Amino acid sequence: MSNVSAAQAENYYDKDDYYTQDLETEKEQLQTRWAGRGAAALRLSGEVDKSVFKQLLQSEEPNGQSLHARKIDLTKHRAGTDYTFSAPKSVSIAGLIQQDWRVIAAHDRAVETALAVLEECYAQTRVRTRTSRERVCTGNVAAAVFRHETSRAQEPQLHSHCVVINTTQMADGSWRSLSNEEIVANQKLLGEIYQNELAYQLRQYGYEIEVRENGQFDLRGYEPKLLEVFSTRRQQILELIETWSVERETAFKGSDVSAARREAANLRSRTSKRIVPRDVLLQAWQQEVQCQQLELPQIP
């Protein structure tokens, strides 16, 4: 999860982060889409329009009217929040290297399910009463979903950025800021809902599931070495964490690596994405499998 400012809107459309628009998937599998009852109320559907997306992040409706009851200071305002749902590595391999577009469709449906729960159960705003400000459920959000398909190390990594705009509609039709405390508190649950729905969808296609100790899963038949070959980014992060652990052994004696340190390692090891044509990436991935003398399981 990360907060998004209006200035960051360009990041979701940069060529190095969005080249997958050339991926030859089935036509109905959009790379971007609007989601949520809030988006529907704003008459937004289909692909995400860049200019409209920027307007929403600047707290404006497509017609230019404000999305808030009072004037907003854009320099301090939380324009939106990015909730990211990532598929297991074996799923990314099946969908992107083996080009089973059903897997990508299953990912999209799982993201849609998690967003629906987020909207139905945790979308809230604050209203002022005579004595205090109370949170009330609104049951609607406006979200822009961006599906990306590689990591910064140019490896297959199927994931979707769901940018939930900081606004929600009241029963009287007015718009207010979205209170996201409950969403943040239930992030783990939303991730589990995504994982469970993805596993369910893939089972319908004949894939067998192996549950891991952390509650996540991988597809059966995808050997650990195959997953490791396409997990360079994670290895880089773990190597940095290991280095820091050794350097600070005295200070952190006997303690686990915290989420903050993992995030710091993630930021420090991050590299800019490069623009690589889809056919070149696919060829490189397939050659890597051959060079490592690995076999890809048969697609069911």
Sequence and secondary structure as in RCSB ss.txt:
>XXXX:A:sequence
MSNVSAAQAENYYDKDDYYTQDLETEKEQLQTRWAGRGAAALRLSGEVDKSVFKQLLQSEEPNGQSLHARKIDLT
KHRAGTDYTFSAPKSVSIAGLIQQDWRVIAAHDRAVETALAVLEECYAQTRVRTRTSRERVCTGNVAAAVFRHET
SRAQEPQLHSHCVVINTTQMADGSWRSLSNEEIVANQKLLGEIYQNELAYQLRQYGYEIEVRENGQFDLRGYEPK
LLEVFSTRRQQILELIETWSVERETAFKGSDVSAARREAANLRSRTSKRIVPRDVLLQAWQQEVQCQQLELPQIP
>XXXX:A:secstr
 EEE GGGGGGGT HHHHGGGG    TT  SEEEESHHHHHTT  SS  HHHHHHHHTTB TTS BSSSS   TT
T   EEEEEEE  HHHHIIIIIS  HHHHHHHHHHHHHHHHHHHHHH EEEEE SS EEEEE     EEEEEEEE
 TTS EEEEEEEEEES EE TTS EE  B HHHHHTHHHHHHHHHHHHHHHHHHTT  EEE TTS EEETT  HH
HHHHT HHHHHHHHHHHHHHHHTTTTTTT    HHHHHHHHHHT        HHHHHHHHHHHHHHTT       
